[in-house]
Amino acid sequence: MTLGNPVGLTALLSSLDPARGSSTAVVTPAEGPPMIGQMLYRLGGRSAHLSFLVPGNQPDSPALLPLLDYLTQQAGEWGAFNLHAEVEERNPLFEKLRRAGFVVYSWQHIWQLNPETLPDGQPALWRPAGAADEPAVRSLYQCLAPPLVQSAETLPNMRQSGWVYRQDGELLGYMEAVFGPRGVVLQPLIHPSTDRVEALMRALPLALPPLLGRSLYLVVRSYQSWLDPHLENLSARVGPRQALLVRHLAHMQRAGVPVTQSSLLPGMESARPKPTAPIVHPIVVQSRRSSSEKMETVDLWHRDA
C-alpha cells in the first residue's frame, strides 16, 4: 500500500480474497498534513491488525487519535475482539499508541536468514501439519505461550501454512509461514527440550516451497528468546526490538444462571447438592468515533456448552 506496487498481481489477489477485509481511512486535521491508516481483518477471526500509519514520523499529529478511534470502531463492527499493532520500542508512536488504549502483551525480534549461507540441512525434519496434529499443536502453544499472550492472540490456525517437528513421536515444534512477493516470514514455536535446534533452522529452506530469491525471516517472541544464540551461530541478522500491542474491544463478564430443581438428577435431589451454574459471557464491544464523542456499547451474548 505504501511501498509496493498498487496495481501488481499481489495487490490484486489480496483484494479479491472474500475472507479478508481491510479498512483504509484518512483524517485531515485543521493544521498539518493528513494521516492515513489501515486495518486488516480476516472473516471469522478473533483479532484485527493495524497494518500501517502514514506518515509515521508525526506522532503529535492531531489526526492520530481520531484515526485510531475510527479504525478501532470499524474493527469492533466487523466482529473483532481486539486490535493488534507492532511498533519498535524507540519509535515515538509507541507511547502514543499506549495513550490511545493499546497495552503491551509481548516483545519480539525479527531475524533475517540467508538461505544461501546456511549449511545443508535435513528436509525430513519438518513435515506439513495436518488435522491430526492440531491437538498437539494447541497443547504446545498453551505450554509455551504465557497467559497474557494467550488472552490477546488466538491459537495457531491449522488452516494456514504450517509445518510440525516430532522428536521420538512427541510434537516439539510448529512453524507458521506467510508468503509474500519479496520474502517469507516464519513464526516458530519450539519446545526448549528440543536437542536439534540449529538442525531445524538449517532445514527450514528445504521444507518450504522454492524461495525464488526471496528473503527468509524468523519472528522470535520474547518467550522464545532462547533461540537467539542459535540464530547468531547461523549468522542471522537481527532487527530492533518490537513491542506487540493490543487494544481490547470486548470485556467478558460471568453471570450465574439459576438452576431449577427439575433440572437436577433424581438421585441427587435427596442430597440437595449445590450444582455449578453454566456460564454466560456478555461481550461488551465499546468503540468511539472520536475522543470527544460518547461511548457506544453493544452487548453480545453467547452461552457455554
DRENDO-1510 file (C-alpha; in Angstrom, 1 decimal, always signed):
<recs>
REC; n; res; u; v; w
REC; 1; MET; +0.0; +0.0; +0.0 .
REC; 2; THR; +2.8; +2.4; +0.8 .
REC; 3; LEU; +6.0; +0.7; -0.6 .
REC; 4; GLY; +4.7; -1.8; -3.1 .
REC; 5; ASN; +3.0; -1.8; -6.5 .
REC; 6; PRO; -0.7; -0.9; -6.1 .
REC; 7; VAL; -1.5; -2.4; -9.5 .
REC; 8; GLY; +0.6; -5.5; -9.1 .
REC; 9; LEU; -0.6; -9.1; -9.0 .
REC; 10; THR; -0.2; -9.4; -5.2 .
REC; 11; ALA; -2.3; -6.3; -4.5 .
REC; 12; LEU; -5.0; -7.5; -7.0 .
REC; 13; LEU; -5.2; -11.0; -5.5 .
REC; 14; SER; -5.4; -9.8; -1.9 .
REC; 15; SER; -8.3; -7.5; -2.8 .
REC; 16; LEU; -10.2; -10.5; -4.3 .
REC; 17; ASP; -9.9; -12.6; -1.1 .
REC; 18; PRO; -13.5; -12.9; +0.2 .
REC; 19; ALA; -12.3; -13.9; +3.7 .
REC; 20; ARG; -10.2; -10.8; +4.1 .
REC; 21; GLY; -11.4; -7.3; +4.7 .
REC; 22; SER; -9.5; -4.0; +5.0 .
REC; 23; SER; -10.5; -0.5; +6.1 .
REC; 24; THR; -8.3; +2.4; +5.0 .
REC; 25; ALA; -9.1; +5.8; +6.5 .
REC; 26; VAL; -7.8; +9.3; +6.0 .
REC; 27; VAL; -8.1; +12.1; +8.6 .
REC; 28; THR; -7.2; +15.7; +7.6 .
REC; 29; PRO; -6.7; +18.0; +10.6 .
REC; 30; ALA; -7.3; +21.7; +10.5 .
REC; 31; GLU; -3.5; +22.2; +10.7 .
REC; 32; GLY; -0.8; +19.9; +9.4 .
REC; 33; PRO; -0.7; +17.1; +6.8 .
REC; 34; PRO; -3.4; +14.3; +6.6 .
REC; 35; MET; -2.7; +10.9; +8.2 .
REC; 36; ILE; -3.6; +7.6; +6.6 .
REC; 37; GLY; -4.1; +4.3; +8.4 .
REC; 38; GLN; -5.2; +0.8; +7.5 .
REC; 39; MET; -6.7; -2.1; +9.5 .
REC; 40; LEU; -6.9; -5.7; +8.3 .
REC; 41; TYR; -9.4; -8.4; +9.4 .
REC; 42; ARG; -10.0; -12.0; +8.3 .
REC; 43; LEU; -13.6; -13.1; +8.4 .
REC; 44; GLY; -14.3; -15.3; +11.4 .
REC; 45; GLY; -11.1; -14.3; +13.2 .
REC; 46; ARG; -10.8; -13.0; +16.7 .
REC; 47; SER; -8.3; -10.2; +16.0 .
REC; 48; ALA; -7.9; -7.3; +13.6 .
REC; 49; HIS; -4.5; -5.9; +12.7 .
REC; 50; LEU; -3.2; -2.4; +12.3 .
REC; 51; SER; -1.1; -2.7; +9.2 .
REC; 52; PHE; +0.3; +0.9; +8.8 .
REC; 53; LEU; +0.1; +4.6; +9.7 .
REC; 54; VAL; +1.4; +7.2; +7.3 .
REC; 55; PRO; +3.2; +9.4; +8.0 .
REC; 56; GLY; +4.6; +7.5; +10.9 .
REC; 57; ASN; +7.1; +10.2; +11.9 .
REC; 58; GLN; +4.4; +12.6; +13.2 .
REC; 59; PRO; +3.2; +11.1; +16.4 .
REC; 60; ASP; +2.0; +14.5; +17.7 .
REC; 61; SER; -0.4; +15.0; +14.7 .
REC; 62; PRO; -4.0; +15.9; +15.9 .
REC; 63; ALA; -5.2; +13.4; +13.3 .
REC; 64; LEU; -3.7; +10.3; +15.0 .
REC; 65; LEU; -6.3; +9.8; +17.8 .
REC; 66; PRO; -9.4; +10.2; +15.6 .
REC; 67; LEU; -7.8; +7.9; +13.1 .
REC; 68; LEU; -7.1; +5.2; +15.6 .
REC; 69; ASP; -10.6; +5.6; +17.1 .
REC; 70; TYR; -12.2; +5.2; +13.7 .
REC; 71; LEU; -10.2; +2.1; +12.8 .
REC; 72; THR; -11.0; +0.6; +16.3 .
REC; 73; GLN; -14.7; +1.2; +15.8 .
REC; 74; GLN; -14.5; -0.4; +12.4 .
REC; 75; ALA; -12.8; -3.5; +13.8 .
REC; 76; GLY; -15.5; -3.8; +16.5 .
REC; 77; GLU; -18.3; -3.5; +14.0 .
REC; 78; TRP; -16.8; -6.3; +11.9 .
REC; 79; GLY; -16.7; -8.6; +15.0 .
REC; 80; ALA; -13.1; -8.4; +16.1 .
REC; 81; PHE; -12.4; -8.8; +19.9 .
REC; 82; ASN; -9.2; -6.9; +19.8 .
REC; 83; LEU; -6.9; -4.8; +17.5 .
REC; 84; HIS; -3.2; -5.6; +17.2 .
REC; 85; ALA; -0.2; -3.4; +16.3 .
REC; 86; GLU; +3.6; -3.8; +16.3 .
REC; 87; VAL; +5.9; -0.9; +16.7 .
REC; 88; GLU; +9.6; -0.5; +17.5 .
REC; 89; GLU; +10.1; +0.4; +21.2 .
REC; 90; ARG; +12.1; +3.6; +20.3 .
REC; 91; ASN; +9.5; +4.8; +17.8 .
REC; 92; PRO; +7.6; +7.9; +19.1 .
REC; 93; LEU; +4.4; +6.2; +18.1 .
REC; 94; PHE; +4.9; +3.6; +20.9 .
REC; 95; GLU; +3.9; +6.0; +23.7 .
REC; 96; LYS; +1.1; +7.5; +21.6 .
REC; 97; LEU; -0.4; +4.0; +20.9 .
REC; 98; ARG; -0.3; +3.3; +24.7 .
REC; 99; ARG; -2.1; +6.5; +25.4 .
REC; 100; ALA; -4.7; +5.5; +22.8 .
REC; 101; GLY; -5.7; +2.4; +24.8 .
REC; 102; PHE; -3.1; -0.1; +23.5 .
REC; 103; VAL; -1.2; -2.3; +26.0 .
REC; 104; VAL; +1.9; -4.3; +25.6 .
REC; 105; TYR; +1.4; -8.1; +25.8 .
REC; 106; SER; +4.8; -9.3; +24.5 .
REC; 107; TRP; +8.0; -8.4; +22.6 .
REC; 108; GLN; +9.7; -9.8; +19.5 .
REC; 109; HIS; +12.8; -9.6; +17.3 .
REC; 110; ILE; +12.7; -10.3; +13.5 .
REC; 111; TRP; +15.8; -12.2; +12.3 .
REC; 112; GLN; +16.8; -12.4; +8.6 .
REC; 113; LEU; +18.3; -15.7; +7.5 .
REC; 114; ASN; +20.4; -16.0; +4.3 .
REC; 115; PRO; +19.4; -19.4; +2.8 .
REC; 116; GLU; +22.5; -19.4; +0.6 .
REC; 117; THR; +24.8; -19.3; +3.6 .
REC; 118; LEU; +23.0; -22.0; +5.7 .
REC; 119; PRO; +24.7; -25.4; +5.8 .
REC; 120; ASP; +22.9; -28.3; +4.3 .
REC; 121; GLY; +20.0; -29.5; +6.4 .
REC; 122; GLN; +17.8; -32.5; +6.6 .
REC; 123; PRO; +14.5; -31.9; +4.8 .
REC; 124; ALA; +12.8; -34.7; +6.6 .
REC; 125; LEU; +12.8; -32.9; +10.0 .
REC; 126; TRP; +9.8; -30.7; +9.1 .
REC; 127; ARG; +6.6; -32.0; +7.6 .
REC; 128; PRO; +3.4; -30.3; +6.6 .
REC; 129; ALA; +0.9; -30.1; +9.5 .
REC; 130; GLY; -2.4; -32.0; +9.2 .
REC; 131; ALA; -5.7; -32.1; +11.0 .
REC; 132; ALA; -4.4; -34.9; +13.3 .
REC; 133; ASP; -1.6; -32.6; +14.6 .
REC; 134; GLU; -4.0; -29.9; +15.8 .
REC; 135; PRO; -4.5; -31.1; +19.4 .
REC; 136; ALA; -0.7; -31.5; +19.9 .
REC; 137; VAL; -0.1; -28.0; +18.4 .
REC; 138; ARG; -2.6; -26.4; +20.7 .
REC; 139; SER; -1.1; -28.2; +23.7 .
REC; 140; LEU; +2.3; -27.0; +22.7 .
REC; 141; TYR; +1.0; -23.4; +22.3 .
REC; 142; GLN; -0.7; -23.5; +25.7 .
REC; 143; CYS; +2.5; -24.9; +27.3 .
REC; 144; LEU; +4.9; -22.2; +25.9 .
REC; 145; ALA; +2.9; -19.1; +25.4 .
REC; 146; PRO; +2.3; -17.0; +28.6 .
REC; 147; PRO; -1.4; -16.4; +29.7 .
REC; 148; LEU; -1.0; -12.7; +28.8 .
REC; 149; VAL; -0.2; -13.7; +25.2 .
REC; 150; GLN; -3.0; -16.3; +25.0 .
REC; 151; SER; -5.5; -13.6; +26.1 .
REC; 152; ALA; -4.5; -11.4; +23.2 .
REC; 153; GLU; -3.8; -13.9; +20.4 .
REC; 154; THR; -5.7; -16.9; +19.2 .
REC; 155; LEU; -4.3; -20.4; +19.0 .
REC; 156; PRO; -2.4; -21.3; +15.8 .
REC; 157; ASN; -4.8; -21.7; +12.8 .
REC; 158; MET; -4.2; -25.1; +11.3 .
REC; 159; ARG; -5.9; -23.9; +8.1 .
REC; 160; GLN; -2.9; -21.8; +7.3 .
REC; 161; SER; +0.5; -22.9; +6.0 .
REC; 162; GLY; +2.2; -24.8; +8.9 .
REC; 163; TRP; +4.9; -27.4; +9.5 .
REC; 164; VAL; +5.5; -29.6; +12.5 .
REC; 165; TYR; +8.5; -31.4; +14.0 .
REC; 166; ARG; +8.3; -34.5; +16.1 .
REC; 167; GLN; +11.0; -36.0; +18.3 .
REC; 168; ASP; +10.6; -39.5; +19.5 .
REC; 169; GLY; +6.9; -39.3; +18.5 .
REC; 170; GLU; +6.3; -36.2; +20.5 .
REC; 171; LEU; +5.4; -32.9; +18.8 .
REC; 172; LEU; +8.1; -30.4; +19.9 .
REC; 173; GLY; +8.0; -27.8; +17.1 .
REC; 174; TYR; +5.5; -25.9; +15.0 .
REC; 175; MET; +6.0; -23.2; +12.4 .
REC; 176; GLU; +3.7; -20.9; +10.6 .
REC; 177; ALA; +4.6; -19.2; +7.3 .
REC; 178; VAL; +3.4; -16.1; +5.5 .
REC; 179; PHE; +4.5; -15.9; +1.8 .
REC; 180; GLY; +5.0; -12.5; +0.1 .
REC; 181; PRO; +6.4; -11.4; -3.2 .
REC; 182; ARG; +9.7; -10.3; -1.6 .
REC; 183; GLY; +10.1; -12.6; +1.4 .
REC; 184; VAL; +8.8; -15.4; +3.6 .
REC; 185; VAL; +8.0; -14.8; +7.2 .
REC; 186; LEU; +8.2; -17.7; +9.7 .
REC; 187; GLN; +7.0; -17.8; +13.3 .
REC; 188; PRO; +8.5; -20.8; +15.0 .
REC; 189; LEU; +7.1; -22.3; +18.2 .
REC; 190; ILE; +9.8; -24.8; +19.5 .
REC; 191; HIS; +9.9; -26.5; +22.9 .
REC; 192; PRO; +13.2; -26.0; +24.9 .
REC; 193; SER; +13.7; -29.7; +25.3 .
REC; 194; THR; +14.4; -30.0; +21.5 .
REC; 195; ASP; +18.0; -31.1; +21.0 .
REC; 196; ARG; +18.3; -30.3; +17.3 .
REC; 197; VAL; +17.6; -26.6; +17.2 .
REC; 198; GLU; +20.2; -25.5; +14.7 .
REC; 199; ALA; +19.5; -28.5; +12.5 .
REC; 200; LEU; +15.8; -27.4; +12.5 .
REC; 201; MET; +16.9; -23.9; +11.4 .
REC; 202; ARG; +19.1; -25.3; +8.6 .
REC; 203; ALA; +16.2; -27.4; +7.4 .
REC; 204; LEU; +13.8; -24.5; +7.0 .
REC; 205; PRO; +14.6; -23.6; +3.4 .
REC; 206; LEU; +14.4; -27.3; +2.4 .
REC; 207; ALA; +11.0; -27.8; +3.9 .
REC; 208; LEU; +9.5; -24.7; +2.3 .
REC; 209; PRO; +8.4; -24.3; -1.4 .
REC; 210; PRO; +11.1; -22.7; -3.6 .
REC; 211; LEU; +12.0; -19.3; -2.3 .
REC; 212; LEU; +12.9; -18.0; -5.8 .
REC; 213; GLY; +15.4; -15.5; -4.4 .
REC; 214; ARG; +13.1; -14.2; -1.6 .
REC; 215; SER; +14.5; -13.4; +1.8 .
REC; 216; LEU; +13.7; -15.6; +4.8 .
REC; 217; TYR; +12.6; -14.0; +8.1 .
REC; 218; LEU; +12.0; -15.5; +11.6 .
REC; 219; VAL; +9.8; -13.8; +14.1 .
REC; 220; VAL; +11.1; -14.8; +17.6 .
REC; 221; ARG; +8.9; -13.8; +20.5 .
REC; 222; SER; +10.3; -12.9; +24.0 .
REC; 223; TYR; +9.2; -16.3; +25.4 .
REC; 224; GLN; +11.2; -18.0; +22.7 .
REC; 225; SER; +14.3; -15.8; +23.2 .
REC; 226; TRP; +16.4; -18.9; +24.0 .
REC; 227; LEU; +16.6; -19.4; +20.2 .
REC; 228; ASP; +18.7; -16.2; +19.8 .
REC; 229; PRO; +22.1; -17.7; +20.4 .
REC; 230; HIS; +21.4; -20.5; +17.8 .
REC; 231; LEU; +20.4; -17.9; +15.2 .
REC; 232; GLU; +23.6; -15.9; +15.9 .
REC; 233; ASN; +25.6; -19.1; +15.2 .
REC; 234; LEU; +23.9; -19.2; +11.8 .
REC; 235; SER; +25.0; -15.7; +11.1 .
REC; 236; ALA; +21.4; -14.4; +11.0 .
REC; 237; ARG; +20.9; -10.6; +11.2 .
REC; 238; VAL; +18.5; -9.2; +13.9 .
REC; 239; GLY; +16.3; -6.1; +13.7 .
REC; 240; PRO; +15.3; -3.8; +16.5 .
REC; 241; ARG; +13.1; -5.0; +19.3 .
REC; 242; GLN; +9.4; -4.5; +18.6 .
REC; 243; ALA; +6.5; -4.2; +21.1 .
REC; 244; LEU; +3.4; -6.2; +20.5 .
REC; 245; LEU; +0.4; -4.1; +21.4 .
REC; 246; VAL; -3.3; -4.9; +21.7 .
REC; 247; ARG; -6.4; -2.8; +22.2 .
REC; 248; HIS; -9.1; -4.9; +23.7 .
REC; 249; LEU; -12.6; -4.3; +22.2 .
REC; 250; ALA; -14.5; -6.8; +24.3 .
REC; 251; HIS; -14.9; -7.2; +28.0 .
REC; 252; MET; -16.1; -10.6; +29.3 .
REC; 253; GLN; -18.2; -10.9; +32.4 .
REC; 254; ARG; -19.6; -14.0; +34.1 .
REC; 255; ALA; -23.2; -14.2; +35.2 .
REC; 256; GLY; -24.7; -17.1; +37.0 .
REC; 257; VAL; -27.9; -18.7; +35.6 .
REC; 258; PRO; -30.4; -20.1; +38.1 .
REC; 259; VAL; -30.7; -23.9; +38.0 .
REC; 260; THR; -34.2; -25.2; +38.7 .
REC; 261; GLN; -34.9; -28.2; +40.9 .
REC; 262; SER; -36.3; -30.1; +38.0 .
REC; 263; SER; -33.0; -29.9; +36.2 .
REC; 264; LEU; -31.2; -31.9; +38.9 .
REC; 265; LEU; -30.8; -35.7; +38.7 .
REC; 266; PRO; -33.3; -37.7; +40.7 .
REC; 267; GLY; -30.6; -39.4; +42.7 .
REC; 268; MET; -29.2; -36.0; +43.7 .
REC; 269; GLU; -32.4; -34.4; +45.0 .
REC; 270; SER; -32.2; -36.0; +48.4 .
REC; 271; ALA; -28.6; -34.9; +49.0 .
REC; 272; ARG; -29.5; -31.3; +47.8 .
REC; 273; PRO; -26.1; -30.5; +46.3 .
REC; 274; LYS; -25.0; -27.1; +45.1 .
REC; 275; PRO; -24.5; -27.6; +41.3 .
REC; 276; THR; -22.3; -25.2; +39.4 .
REC; 277; ALA; -24.3; -22.9; +37.2 .
REC; 278; PRO; -23.5; -22.7; +33.5 .
REC; 279; ILE; -21.7; -19.5; +32.5 .
REC; 280; VAL; -23.0; -16.8; +30.2 .
REC; 281; HIS; -20.4; -14.4; +28.7 .
REC; 282; PRO; -21.6; -10.9; +27.9 .
REC; 283; ILE; -19.1; -9.4; +25.5 .
REC; 284; VAL; -19.3; -5.7; +25.6 .
REC; 285; VAL; -17.8; -4.1; +22.5 .
REC; 286; GLN; -17.0; -0.4; +23.1 .
REC; 287; SER; -16.0; +2.0; +20.4 .
REC; 288; ARG; -16.0; +5.7; +19.8 .
REC; 289; ARG; -15.8; +7.8; +16.7 .
REC; 290; SER; -13.5; +10.4; +18.2 .
REC; 291; SER; -12.1; +11.1; +21.6 .
REC; 292; SER; -14.8; +13.8; +22.2 .
REC; 293; GLU; -17.8; +11.7; +21.4 .
REC; 294; LYS; -19.8; +9.5; +23.8 .
REC; 295; MET; -19.0; +5.8; +24.1 .
REC; 296; GLU; -21.3; +3.4; +22.3 .
REC; 297; THR; -21.9; +0.0; +23.8 .
REC; 298; VAL; -23.2; -3.2; +22.1 .
REC; 299; ASP; -23.9; -6.3; +24.2 .
REC; 300; LEU; -23.3; -9.7; +22.5 .
REC; 301; TRP; -24.3; -12.8; +24.3 .
REC; 302; HIS; -23.3; -16.4; +23.8 .
REC; 303; ARG; -23.6; -19.4; +26.2 .
REC; 304; ASP; -21.0; -22.1; +27.0 .
REC; 305; ALA; -22.0; -25.7; +26.2 .
</recs>
